[in-house]
């Protein structure tokens, strides 16, 4: 069921530029899942990562490799 929720969220993101910008600014897949959760969609960051490299509608899910900061 959460895969259906994820696909529905990605479908909504296609047509909502503000949502798309929020997702693009998110640092982790879990952050994206939290954004989605606030809108009523239920899926985990791990489920999102499993779709990496796949196209859902007009959205291609891509894992971003962001280097961490070191002190």
MARFI-421869 format. One record per residue (C-alpha): x, y, z; residue number from 0. Coordinates in steps of 0.1 Angstrom, whole numbers. Example, Ala and Ser with C-alpha at 12.3 -4.5 7.8 and 13.67 -1.06 7.14 Angstrom:
2
+-------+-------+-------+------+
:     u :     v :     w : resi :
+-------+-------+-------+------+
:   123 :   -45 :    78 :    0 :
:   137 :   -11 :    71 :    1 :
+-------+-------+-------+------+
END
This chain:
71
+-------+-------+-------+------+
:     u :     v :     w : resi :
+-------+-------+-------+------+
:     0 :     0 :     0 :    0 :
:    28 :    25 :     7 :    1 :
:    41 :    21 :   -28 :    2 :
:     8 :    33 :   -41 :    3 :
:    10 :    62 :   -16 :    4 :
:    45 :    70 :   -29 :    5 :
:    34 :    69 :   -66 :    6 :
:     5 :    92 :   -57 :    7 :
:    28 :   116 :   -40 :    8 :
:    51 :   117 :   -70 :    9 :
:    21 :   123 :   -93 :   10 :
:    11 :   152 :   -71 :   11 :
:    46 :   166 :   -72 :   12 :
:    46 :   166 :  -110 :   13 :
:    20 :   194 :  -110 :   14 :
:    29 :   213 :   -79 :   15 :
:    60 :   235 :   -84 :   16 :
:    62 :   246 :   -47 :   17 :
:    61 :   209 :   -36 :   18 :
:    87 :   200 :   -62 :   19 :
:   110 :   227 :   -48 :   20 :
:   105 :   216 :   -12 :   21 :
:   114 :   180 :   -22 :   22 :
:   144 :   191 :   -42 :   23 :
:   157 :   211 :   -12 :   24 :
:   152 :   181 :    12 :   25 :
:   185 :   167 :    24 :   26 :
:   174 :   130 :    28 :   27 :
:   148 :   105 :    16 :   28 :
:   134 :   105 :    51 :   29 :
:   130 :   143 :    49 :   30 :
:   110 :   138 :    17 :   31 :
:    89 :   111 :    34 :   32 :
:    81 :   137 :    62 :   33 :
:    70 :   163 :    37 :   34 :
:    48 :   137 :    21 :   35 :
:    35 :   126 :    56 :   36 :
:    24 :   162 :    63 :   37 :
:     3 :   160 :    32 :   38 :
:   -13 :   127 :    41 :   39 :
:     9 :   103 :    21 :   40 :
:    25 :    74 :    41 :   41 :
:    58 :    59 :    29 :   42 :
:    93 :    56 :    42 :   43 :
:   126 :    71 :    30 :   44 :
:   138 :    35 :    23 :   45 :
:   108 :    29 :     0 :   46 :
:   116 :    61 :   -19 :   47 :
:   153 :    50 :   -22 :   48 :
:   142 :    17 :   -37 :   49 :
:   127 :    36 :   -66 :   50 :
:   160 :    54 :   -74 :   51 :
:   167 :    54 :  -111 :   52 :
:   131 :    46 :  -120 :   53 :
:   106 :    69 :  -137 :   54 :
:    72 :    73 :  -122 :   55 :
:    50 :    94 :  -145 :   56 :
:    71 :   124 :  -154 :   57 :
:    93 :   122 :  -123 :   58 :
:   125 :   103 :  -123 :   59 :
:   136 :    93 :   -88 :   60 :
:   173 :   101 :   -83 :   61 :
:   193 :    95 :   -52 :   62 :
:   215 :   125 :   -45 :   63 :
:   249 :   119 :   -30 :   64 :
:   256 :   148 :    -7 :   65 :
:   289 :   148 :    11 :   66 :
:   287 :   153 :    49 :   67 :
:   305 :   180 :    67 :   68 :
:   335 :   172 :    89 :   69 :
:   349 :   192 :   117 :   70 :
+-------+-------+-------+------+
END
